[in-house]
Amino acid sequence: MQVKDMTVEQLRDLIRHTVEQCLEEYFGDPDSGLEVKEEVRHKLLESIKIKQAGENSIEPGEVYQKLGMKAIAL
């Protein structure tokens, strides 16, 4: 397929994929070869389970509080 035959969305996806590949090749994975602490691994797995259950792992108000921001009512 040629670029002239692509939809805007297909072109965006191609550009996004190309940029991601270039960045990965240039920077690589800075964490490659490092080990994850058991505590961090446990928290990540717990977070994944919570997300899969459709729940928020951290309430928005808690995020605002940790960042020292005021919550905005929508």
PyMOL Python script that loads the backbone (N, CA, C, O; Angstrom):
from pymol import cmd

cmd.read_pdbstr("""\
ATOM      1  N   MET A   1       0.845  -1.181   0.000  1.00  0.00           N
ATOM      2  CA  MET A   1       0.000   0.000   0.000  1.00  0.00           C
ATOM      3  C   MET A   1       0.889   1.243   0.000  1.00  0.00           C
ATOM      4  O   MET A   1       1.886   1.308   0.718  1.00  0.00           O
ATOM      5  N   GLN A   2       0.522   2.196  -0.791  1.00  0.00           N
ATOM      6  CA  GLN A   2       1.260   3.449  -0.867  1.00  0.00           C
ATOM      7  C   GLN A   2       0.621   4.477   0.056  1.00  0.00           C
ATOM      8  O   GLN A   2      -0.559   4.378   0.392  1.00  0.00           O
ATOM      9  N   VAL A   3       1.400   5.449   0.455  1.00  0.00           N
ATOM     10  CA  VAL A   3       0.916   6.487   1.359  1.00  0.00           C
ATOM     11  C   VAL A   3      -0.301   7.195   0.769  1.00  0.00           C
ATOM     12  O   VAL A   3      -1.234   7.532   1.497  1.00  0.00           O
ATOM     13  N   LYS A   4      -0.298   7.419  -0.518  1.00  0.00           N
ATOM     14  CA  LYS A   4      -1.421   8.134  -1.142  1.00  0.00           C
ATOM     15  C   LYS A   4      -2.733   7.365  -1.036  1.00  0.00           C
ATOM     16  O   LYS A   4      -3.807   7.948  -1.183  1.00  0.00           O
ATOM     17  N   ASP A   5      -2.654   6.062  -0.782  1.00  0.00           N
ATOM     18  CA  ASP A   5      -3.857   5.233  -0.673  1.00  0.00           C
ATOM     19  C   ASP A   5      -4.323   5.052   0.777  1.00  0.00           C
ATOM     20  O   ASP A   5      -5.337   4.399   1.020  1.00  0.00           O
ATOM     21  N   MET A   6      -3.598   5.621   1.731  1.00  0.00           N
ATOM     22  CA  MET A   6      -3.915   5.444   3.148  1.00  0.00           C
ATOM     23  C   MET A   6      -4.950   6.455   3.612  1.00  0.00           C
ATOM     24  O   MET A   6      -5.053   7.567   3.095  1.00  0.00           O
ATOM     25  N   THR A   7      -5.714   6.022   4.612  1.00  0.00           N
ATOM     26  CA  THR A   7      -6.616   6.956   5.282  1.00  0.00           C
ATOM     27  C   THR A   7      -5.772   7.773   6.261  1.00  0.00           C
ATOM     28  O   THR A   7      -4.622   7.435   6.539  1.00  0.00           O
ATOM     29  N   VAL A   8      -6.353   8.834   6.768  1.00  0.00           N
ATOM     30  CA  VAL A   8      -5.655   9.667   7.741  1.00  0.00           C
ATOM     31  C   VAL A   8      -5.286   8.825   8.961  1.00  0.00           C
ATOM     32  O   VAL A   8      -4.171   8.933   9.471  1.00  0.00           O
ATOM     33  N   GLU A   9      -6.201   7.999   9.428  1.00  0.00           N
ATOM     34  CA  GLU A   9      -5.961   7.159  10.603  1.00  0.00           C
ATOM     35  C   GLU A   9      -4.835   6.146  10.336  1.00  0.00           C
ATOM     36  O   GLU A   9      -3.995   5.920  11.207  1.00  0.00           O
ATOM     37  N   GLN A  10      -4.813   5.548   9.166  1.00  0.00           N
ATOM     38  CA  GLN A  10      -3.740   4.607   8.824  1.00  0.00           C
ATOM     39  C   GLN A  10      -2.386   5.310   8.788  1.00  0.00           C
ATOM     40  O   GLN A  10      -1.381   4.760   9.240  1.00  0.00           O
ATOM     41  N   LEU A  11      -2.365   6.522   8.251  1.00  0.00           N
ATOM     42  CA  LEU A  11      -1.119   7.283   8.195  1.00  0.00           C
ATOM     43  C   LEU A  11      -0.652   7.655   9.602  1.00  0.00           C
ATOM     44  O   LEU A  11       0.536   7.558   9.910  1.00  0.00           O
ATOM     45  N   ARG A  12      -1.588   8.080  10.456  1.00  0.00           N
ATOM     46  CA  ARG A  12      -1.232   8.396  11.845  1.00  0.00           C
ATOM     47  C   ARG A  12      -0.650   7.170  12.551  1.00  0.00           C
ATOM     48  O   ARG A  12       0.355   7.270  13.255  1.00  0.00           O
ATOM     49  N   ASP A  13      -1.288   6.016  12.358  1.00  0.00           N
ATOM     50  CA  ASP A  13      -0.794   4.780  12.970  1.00  0.00           C
ATOM     51  C   ASP A  13       0.597   4.432  12.464  1.00  0.00           C
ATOM     52  O   ASP A  13       1.451   4.009  13.242  1.00  0.00           O
ATOM     53  N   LEU A  14       0.830   4.604  11.182  1.00  0.00           N
ATOM     54  CA  LEU A  14       2.142   4.326  10.600  1.00  0.00           C
ATOM     55  C   LEU A  14       3.207   5.251  11.195  1.00  0.00           C
ATOM     56  O   LEU A  14       4.295   4.809  11.561  1.00  0.00           O
ATOM     57  N   ILE A  15       2.876   6.533  11.282  1.00  0.00           N
ATOM     58  CA  ILE A  15       3.825   7.507  11.843  1.00  0.00           C
ATOM     59  C   ILE A  15       4.093   7.188  13.307  1.00  0.00           C
ATOM     60  O   ILE A  15       5.245   7.185  13.742  1.00  0.00           O
ATOM     61  N   ARG A  16       3.033   6.920  14.071  1.00  0.00           N
ATOM     62  CA  ARG A  16       3.177   6.603  15.490  1.00  0.00           C
ATOM     63  C   ARG A  16       4.066   5.371  15.678  1.00  0.00           C
ATOM     64  O   ARG A  16       4.970   5.378  16.514  1.00  0.00           O
ATOM     65  N   HIS A  17       3.816   4.337  14.920  1.00  0.00           N
ATOM     66  CA  HIS A  17       4.599   3.104  15.006  1.00  0.00           C
ATOM     67  C   HIS A  17       6.060   3.353  14.626  1.00  0.00           C
ATOM     68  O   HIS A  17       6.969   2.836  15.275  1.00  0.00           O
ATOM     69  N   THR A  18       6.279   4.130  13.592  1.00  0.00           N
ATOM     70  CA  THR A  18       7.637   4.434  13.135  1.00  0.00           C
ATOM     71  C   THR A  18       8.404   5.230  14.189  1.00  0.00           C
ATOM     72  O   THR A  18       9.573   4.953  14.454  1.00  0.00           O
ATOM     73  N   VAL A  19       7.741   6.218  14.787  1.00  0.00           N
ATOM     74  CA  VAL A  19       8.389   7.022  15.833  1.00  0.00           C
ATOM     75  C   VAL A  19       8.723   6.142  17.037  1.00  0.00           C
ATOM     76  O   VAL A  19       9.818   6.238  17.591  1.00  0.00           O
ATOM     77  N   GLU A  20       7.785   5.284  17.442  1.00  0.00           N
ATOM     78  CA  GLU A  20       8.033   4.385  18.573  1.00  0.00           C
ATOM     79  C   GLU A  20       9.224   3.480  18.300  1.00  0.00           C
ATOM     80  O   GLU A  20      10.064   3.273  19.176  1.00  0.00           O
ATOM     81  N   GLN A  21       9.299   2.943  17.095  1.00  0.00           N
ATOM     82  CA  GLN A  21      10.421   2.076  16.728  1.00  0.00           C
ATOM     83  C   GLN A  21      11.740   2.836  16.783  1.00  0.00           C
ATOM     84  O   GLN A  21      12.730   2.337  17.319  1.00  0.00           O
ATOM     85  N   CYS A  22      11.751   4.031  16.235  1.00  0.00           N
ATOM     86  CA  CYS A  22      12.979   4.844  16.222  1.00  0.00           C
ATOM     87  C   CYS A  22      13.428   5.180  17.636  1.00  0.00           C
ATOM     88  O   CYS A  22      14.615   5.085  17.948  1.00  0.00           O
ATOM     89  N   LEU A  23      12.497   5.568  18.489  1.00  0.00           N
ATOM     90  CA  LEU A  23      12.844   5.892  19.872  1.00  0.00           C
ATOM     91  C   LEU A  23      13.370   4.665  20.603  1.00  0.00           C
ATOM     92  O   LEU A  23      14.337   4.757  21.360  1.00  0.00           O
ATOM     93  N   GLU A  24      12.742   3.527  20.382  1.00  0.00           N
ATOM     94  CA  GLU A  24      13.188   2.289  21.014  1.00  0.00           C
ATOM     95  C   GLU A  24      14.593   1.923  20.547  1.00  0.00           C
ATOM     96  O   GLU A  24      15.427   1.512  21.354  1.00  0.00           O
ATOM     97  N   GLU A  25      14.857   2.068  19.265  1.00  0.00           N
ATOM     98  CA  GLU A  25      16.185   1.758  18.731  1.00  0.00           C
ATOM     99  C   GLU A  25      17.232   2.734  19.273  1.00  0.00           C
ATOM    100  O   GLU A  25      18.354   2.338  19.592  1.00  0.00           O
ATOM    101  N   TYR A  26      16.860   3.998  19.373  1.00  0.00           N
ATOM    102  CA  TYR A  26      17.811   5.022  19.805  1.00  0.00           C
ATOM    103  C   TYR A  26      18.106   4.926  21.301  1.00  0.00           C
ATOM    104  O   TYR A  26      19.263   4.908  21.723  1.00  0.00           O
ATOM    105  N   PHE A  27      17.026   4.864  22.097  1.00  0.00           N
ATOM    106  CA  PHE A  27      17.190   4.879  23.549  1.00  0.00           C
ATOM    107  C   PHE A  27      17.270   3.487  24.164  1.00  0.00           C
ATOM    108  O   PHE A  27      17.885   3.297  25.214  1.00  0.00           O
ATOM    109  N   GLY A  28      16.650   2.526  23.509  1.00  0.00           N
ATOM    110  CA  GLY A  28      16.606   1.193  24.094  1.00  0.00           C
ATOM    111  C   GLY A  28      15.748   1.182  25.336  1.00  0.00           C
ATOM    112  O   GLY A  28      15.016   2.135  25.604  1.00  0.00           O
ATOM    113  N   ASP A  29      15.837   0.113  26.087  1.00  0.00           N
ATOM    114  CA  ASP A  29      15.088  -0.009  27.325  1.00  0.00           C
ATOM    115  C   ASP A  29      16.036   0.267  28.481  1.00  0.00           C
ATOM    116  O   ASP A  29      16.905  -0.554  28.772  1.00  0.00           O
ATOM    117  N   PRO A  30      15.884   1.418  29.152  1.00  0.00           N
ATOM    118  CA  PRO A  30      16.821   1.759  30.233  1.00  0.00           C
ATOM    119  C   PRO A  30      16.752   0.794  31.407  1.00  0.00           C
ATOM    120  O   PRO A  30      17.685   0.727  32.208  1.00  0.00           O
ATOM    121  N   ASP A  31      15.664   0.048  31.519  1.00  0.00           N
ATOM    122  CA  ASP A  31      15.517  -0.898  32.628  1.00  0.00           C
ATOM    123  C   ASP A  31      15.920  -2.314  32.243  1.00  0.00           C
ATOM    124  O   ASP A  31      15.805  -3.239  33.047  1.00  0.00           O
ATOM    125  N   SER A  32      16.385  -2.478  31.033  1.00  0.00           N
ATOM    126  CA  SER A  32      16.773  -3.803  30.572  1.00  0.00           C
ATOM    127  C   SER A  32      17.863  -4.379  31.470  1.00  0.00           C
ATOM    128  O   SER A  32      18.864  -3.724  31.759  1.00  0.00           O
ATOM    129  N   GLY A  33      17.644  -5.620  31.904  1.00  0.00           N
ATOM    130  CA  GLY A  33      18.632  -6.292  32.731  1.00  0.00           C
ATOM    131  C   GLY A  33      18.499  -6.023  34.216  1.00  0.00           C
ATOM    132  O   GLY A  33      19.146  -6.685  35.027  1.00  0.00           O
ATOM    133  N   LEU A  34      17.664  -5.055  34.586  1.00  0.00           N
ATOM    134  CA  LEU A  34      17.464  -4.761  36.005  1.00  0.00           C
ATOM    135  C   LEU A  34      16.380  -5.675  36.577  1.00  0.00           C
ATOM    136  O   LEU A  34      15.480  -6.113  35.861  1.00  0.00           O
ATOM    137  N   GLU A  35      16.480  -5.948  37.846  1.00  0.00           N
ATOM    138  CA  GLU A  35      15.478  -6.782  38.498  1.00  0.00           C
ATOM    139  C   GLU A  35      14.474  -5.896  39.231  1.00  0.00           C
ATOM    140  O   GLU A  35      14.814  -4.823  39.729  1.00  0.00           O
ATOM    141  N   VAL A  36      13.252  -6.364  39.284  1.00  0.00           N
ATOM    142  CA  VAL A  36      12.189  -5.646  39.977  1.00  0.00           C
ATOM    143  C   VAL A  36      12.120  -6.180  41.404  1.00  0.00           C
ATOM    144  O   VAL A  36      12.086  -7.388  41.636  1.00  0.00           O
ATOM    145  N   LYS A  37      12.101  -5.245  42.352  1.00  0.00           N
ATOM    146  CA  LYS A  37      11.975  -5.659  43.747  1.00  0.00           C
ATOM    147  C   LYS A  37      10.640  -6.370  43.947  1.00  0.00           C
ATOM    148  O   LYS A  37       9.651  -6.048  43.289  1.00  0.00           O
ATOM    149  N   GLU A  38      10.622  -7.327  44.849  1.00  0.00           N
ATOM    150  CA  GLU A  38       9.413  -8.112  45.094  1.00  0.00           C
ATOM    151  C   GLU A  38       8.238  -7.233  45.506  1.00  0.00           C
ATOM    152  O   GLU A  38       7.103  -7.480  45.098  1.00  0.00           O
ATOM    153  N   GLU A  39       8.505  -6.211  46.312  1.00  0.00           N
ATOM    154  CA  GLU A  39       7.440  -5.301  46.752  1.00  0.00           C
ATOM    155  C   GLU A  39       6.825  -4.563  45.563  1.00  0.00           C
ATOM    156  O   GLU A  39       5.604  -4.421  45.485  1.00  0.00           O
ATOM    157  N   VAL A  40       7.652  -4.099  44.650  1.00  0.00           N
ATOM    158  CA  VAL A  40       7.172  -3.385  43.464  1.00  0.00           C
ATOM    159  C   VAL A  40       6.398  -4.337  42.564  1.00  0.00           C
ATOM    160  O   VAL A  40       5.334  -3.990  42.051  1.00  0.00           O
ATOM    161  N   ARG A  41       6.933  -5.535  42.374  1.00  0.00           N
ATOM    162  CA  ARG A  41       6.254  -6.552  41.550  1.00  0.00           C
ATOM    163  C   ARG A  41       4.856  -6.833  42.103  1.00  0.00           C
ATOM    164  O   ARG A  41       3.883  -6.903  41.351  1.00  0.00           O
ATOM    165  N   HIS A  42       4.768  -6.995  43.427  1.00  0.00           N
ATOM    166  CA  HIS A  42       3.489  -7.265  44.082  1.00  0.00           C
ATOM    167  C   HIS A  42       2.504  -6.112  43.843  1.00  0.00           C
ATOM    168  O   HIS A  42       1.340  -6.346  43.518  1.00  0.00           O
ATOM    169  N   LYS A  43       2.971  -4.874  44.003  1.00  0.00           N
ATOM    170  CA  LYS A  43       2.099  -3.712  43.799  1.00  0.00           C
ATOM    171  C   LYS A  43       1.623  -3.611  42.348  1.00  0.00           C
ATOM    172  O   LYS A  43       0.471  -3.262  42.091  1.00  0.00           O
ATOM    173  N   LEU A  44       2.511  -3.916  41.407  1.00  0.00           N
ATOM    174  CA  LEU A  44       2.128  -3.877  39.989  1.00  0.00           C
ATOM    175  C   LEU A  44       1.067  -4.921  39.682  1.00  0.00           C
ATOM    176  O   LEU A  44       0.079  -4.628  39.008  1.00  0.00           O
ATOM    177  N   LEU A  45       1.267  -6.138  40.174  1.00  0.00           N
ATOM    178  CA  LEU A  45       0.280  -7.200  39.950  1.00  0.00           C
ATOM    179  C   LEU A  45      -1.055  -6.857  40.589  1.00  0.00           C
ATOM    180  O   LEU A  45      -2.109  -7.111  40.007  1.00  0.00           O
ATOM    181  N   GLU A  46      -1.015  -6.281  41.785  1.00  0.00           N
ATOM    182  CA  GLU A  46      -2.233  -5.862  42.468  1.00  0.00           C
ATOM    183  C   GLU A  46      -2.956  -4.780  41.658  1.00  0.00           C
ATOM    184  O   GLU A  46      -4.180  -4.806  41.527  1.00  0.00           O
ATOM    185  N   SER A  47      -2.192  -3.838  41.122  1.00  0.00           N
ATOM    186  CA  SER A  47      -2.758  -2.764  40.319  1.00  0.00           C
ATOM    187  C   SER A  47      -3.419  -3.310  39.049  1.00  0.00           C
ATOM    188  O   SER A  47      -4.487  -2.846  38.650  1.00  0.00           O
ATOM    189  N   ILE A  48      -2.783  -4.290  38.427  1.00  0.00           N
ATOM    190  CA  ILE A  48      -3.349  -4.907  37.221  1.00  0.00           C
ATOM    191  C   ILE A  48      -4.672  -5.580  37.545  1.00  0.00           C
ATOM    192  O   ILE A  48      -5.636  -5.438  36.794  1.00  0.00           O
ATOM    193  N   LYS A  49      -4.732  -6.314  38.660  1.00  0.00           N
ATOM    194  CA  LYS A  49      -5.969  -6.998  39.052  1.00  0.00           C
ATOM    195  C   LYS A  49      -7.084  -5.991  39.300  1.00  0.00           C
ATOM    196  O   LYS A  49      -8.224  -6.204  38.886  1.00  0.00           O
ATOM    197  N   ILE A  50      -6.754  -4.897  39.975  1.00  0.00           N
ATOM    198  CA  ILE A  50      -7.754  -3.860  40.260  1.00  0.00           C
ATOM    199  C   ILE A  50      -8.264  -3.250  38.963  1.00  0.00           C
ATOM    200  O   ILE A  50      -9.468  -3.048  38.802  1.00  0.00           O
ATOM    201  N   LYS A  51      -7.363  -2.958  38.046  1.00  0.00           N
ATOM    202  CA  LYS A  51      -7.754  -2.358  36.755  1.00  0.00           C
ATOM    203  C   LYS A  51      -8.627  -3.322  35.953  1.00  0.00           C
ATOM    204  O   LYS A  51      -9.613  -2.908  35.343  1.00  0.00           O
ATOM    205  N   GLN A  52      -8.265  -4.613  35.954  1.00  0.00           N
ATOM    206  CA  GLN A  52      -9.047  -5.605  35.224  1.00  0.00           C
ATOM    207  C   GLN A  52     -10.443  -5.756  35.812  1.00  0.00           C
ATOM    208  O   GLN A  52     -11.387  -6.099  35.100  1.00  0.00           O
ATOM    209  N   ALA A  53     -10.573  -5.503  37.103  1.00  0.00           N
ATOM    210  CA  ALA A  53     -11.873  -5.567  37.760  1.00  0.00           C
ATOM    211  C   ALA A  53     -12.704  -4.315  37.489  1.00  0.00           C
ATOM    212  O   ALA A  53     -13.863  -4.230  37.895  1.00  0.00           O
ATOM    213  N   GLY A  54     -12.102  -3.341  36.799  1.00  0.00           N
ATOM    214  CA  GLY A  54     -12.814  -2.120  36.435  1.00  0.00           C
ATOM    215  C   GLY A  54     -12.832  -1.074  37.524  1.00  0.00           C
ATOM    216  O   GLY A  54     -13.634  -0.141  37.483  1.00  0.00           O
ATOM    217  N   GLU A  55     -11.954  -1.222  38.497  1.00  0.00           N
ATOM    218  CA  GLU A  55     -11.906  -0.270  39.597  1.00  0.00           C
ATOM    219  C   GLU A  55     -10.718   0.668  39.433  1.00  0.00           C
ATOM    220  O   GLU A  55      -9.764   0.365  38.718  1.00  0.00           O
ATOM    221  N   ASN A  56     -10.793   1.817  40.110  1.00  0.00           N
ATOM    222  CA  ASN A  56      -9.651   2.730  40.162  1.00  0.00           C
ATOM    223  C   ASN A  56      -8.724   2.273  41.270  1.00  0.00           C
ATOM    224  O   ASN A  56      -9.178   1.980  42.376  1.00  0.00           O
ATOM    225  N   SER A  57      -7.439   2.207  40.991  1.00  0.00           N
ATOM    226  CA  SER A  57      -6.504   1.808  42.032  1.00  0.00           C
ATOM    227  C   SER A  57      -6.257   2.951  43.014  1.00  0.00           C
ATOM    228  O   SER A  57      -5.967   2.709  44.186  1.00  0.00           O
ATOM    229  N   ILE A  58      -6.368   4.169  42.554  1.00  0.00           N
ATOM    230  CA  ILE A  58      -6.236   5.346  43.408  1.00  0.00           C
ATOM    231  C   ILE A  58      -7.391   6.282  43.069  1.00  0.00           C
ATOM    232  O   ILE A  58      -7.645   6.584  41.903  1.00  0.00           O
ATOM    233  N   GLU A  59      -8.067   6.724  44.087  1.00  0.00           N
ATOM    234  CA  GLU A  59      -9.176   7.640  43.871  1.00  0.00           C
ATOM    235  C   GLU A  59      -8.643   8.991  43.398  1.00  0.00           C
ATOM    236  O   GLU A  59      -7.578   9.422  43.840  1.00  0.00           O
ATOM    237  N   PRO A  60      -9.367   9.661  42.507  1.00  0.00           N
ATOM    238  CA  PRO A  60      -8.898  10.953  41.991  1.00  0.00           C
ATOM    239  C   PRO A  60      -8.586  11.962  43.093  1.00  0.00           C
ATOM    240  O   PRO A  60      -7.604  12.697  42.989  1.00  0.00           O
ATOM    241  N   GLY A  61      -9.398  12.012  44.141  1.00  0.00           N
ATOM    242  CA  GLY A  61      -9.146  12.947  45.232  1.00  0.00           C
ATOM    243  C   GLY A  61      -7.819  12.682  45.921  1.00  0.00           C
ATOM    244  O   GLY A  61      -7.127  13.609  46.342  1.00  0.00           O
ATOM    245  N   GLU A  62      -7.469  11.394  46.030  1.00  0.00           N
ATOM    246  CA  GLU A  62      -6.195  11.024  46.646  1.00  0.00           C
ATOM    247  C   GLU A  62      -5.028  11.491  45.788  1.00  0.00           C
ATOM    248  O   GLU A  62      -3.998  11.919  46.309  1.00  0.00           O
ATOM    249  N   VAL A  63      -5.192  11.408  44.475  1.00  0.00           N
ATOM    250  CA  VAL A  63      -4.147  11.877  43.562  1.00  0.00           C
ATOM    251  C   VAL A  63      -3.949  13.374  43.731  1.00  0.00           C
ATOM    252  O   VAL A  63      -2.819  13.852  43.834  1.00  0.00           O
ATOM    253  N   TYR A  64      -5.060  14.113  43.759  1.00  0.00           N
ATOM    254  CA  TYR A  64      -4.982  15.565  43.949  1.00  0.00           C
ATOM    255  C   TYR A  64      -4.279  15.900  45.260  1.00  0.00           C
ATOM    256  O   TYR A  64      -3.433  16.792  45.315  1.00  0.00           O
ATOM    257  N   GLN A  65      -4.644  15.166  46.320  1.00  0.00           N
ATOM    258  CA  GLN A  65      -4.067  15.426  47.635  1.00  0.00           C
ATOM    259  C   GLN A  65      -2.564  15.155  47.628  1.00  0.00           C
ATOM    260  O   GLN A  65      -1.792  15.945  48.171  1.00  0.00           O
ATOM    261  N   LYS A  66      -2.143  14.045  47.018  1.00  0.00           N
ATOM    262  CA  LYS A  66      -0.722  13.713  46.965  1.00  0.00           C
ATOM    263  C   LYS A  66       0.066  14.737  46.161  1.00  0.00           C
ATOM    264  O   LYS A  66       1.235  14.992  46.449  1.00  0.00           O
ATOM    265  N   LEU A  67      -0.575  15.323  45.154  1.00  0.00           N
ATOM    266  CA  LEU A  67       0.091  16.318  44.326  1.00  0.00           C
ATOM    267  C   LEU A  67      -0.059  17.727  44.881  1.00  0.00           C
ATOM    268  O   LEU A  67       0.480  18.681  44.321  1.00  0.00           O
ATOM    269  N   GLY A  68      -0.798  17.857  45.992  1.00  0.00           N
ATOM    270  CA  GLY A  68      -0.976  19.166  46.599  1.00  0.00           C
ATOM    271  C   GLY A  68      -1.873  20.074  45.791  1.00  0.00           C
ATOM    272  O   GLY A  68      -1.713  21.294  45.799  1.00  0.00           O
ATOM    273  N   MET A  69      -2.823  19.469  45.090  1.00  0.00           N
ATOM    274  CA  MET A  69      -3.717  20.244  44.238  1.00  0.00           C
ATOM    275  C   MET A  69      -5.123  20.234  44.846  1.00  0.00           C
ATOM    276  O   MET A  69      -5.459  19.366  45.652  1.00  0.00           O
ATOM    277  N   LYS A  70      -5.912  21.184  44.457  1.00  0.00           N
ATOM    278  CA  LYS A  70      -7.319  21.204  44.876  1.00  0.00           C
ATOM    279  C   LYS A  70      -8.121  20.452  43.820  1.00  0.00           C
ATOM    280  O   LYS A  70      -7.906  20.622  42.620  1.00  0.00           O
ATOM    281  N   ALA A  71      -9.037  19.626  44.280  1.00  0.00           N
ATOM    282  CA  ALA A  71      -9.899  18.876  43.375  1.00  0.00           C
ATOM    283  C   ALA A  71     -10.846  19.852  42.672  1.00  0.00           C
ATOM    284  O   ALA A  71     -11.323  20.815  43.273  1.00  0.00           O
ATOM    285  N   ILE A  72     -11.102  19.594  41.422  1.00  0.00           N
ATOM    286  CA  ILE A  72     -11.984  20.439  40.626  1.00  0.00           C
ATOM    287  C   ILE A  72     -13.285  19.673  40.431  1.00  0.00           C
ATOM    288  O   ILE A  72     -13.268  18.561  39.902  1.00  0.00           O
ATOM    289  N   ALA A  73     -14.392  20.233  40.839  1.00  0.00           N
ATOM    290  CA  ALA A  73     -15.692  19.608  40.667  1.00  0.00           C
ATOM    291  C   ALA A  73     -16.112  19.714  39.219  1.00  0.00           C
ATOM    292  O   ALA A  73     -16.098  20.793  38.627  1.00  0.00           O
ATOM    293  N   LEU A  74     -16.486  18.579  38.658  1.00  0.00           N
ATOM    294  CA  LEU A  74     -16.944  18.585  37.262  1.00  0.00           C
ATOM    295  C   LEU A  74     -18.426  18.452  37.181  1.00  0.00           C
ATOM    296  O   LEU A  74     -18.985  18.439  36.085  1.00  0.00           O
TER     297      LEU A  74
END
""", "prot")
cmd.dss("prot")
cmd.show_as("cartoon", "prot")
cmd.util.cbc("prot")
cmd.orient("prot")
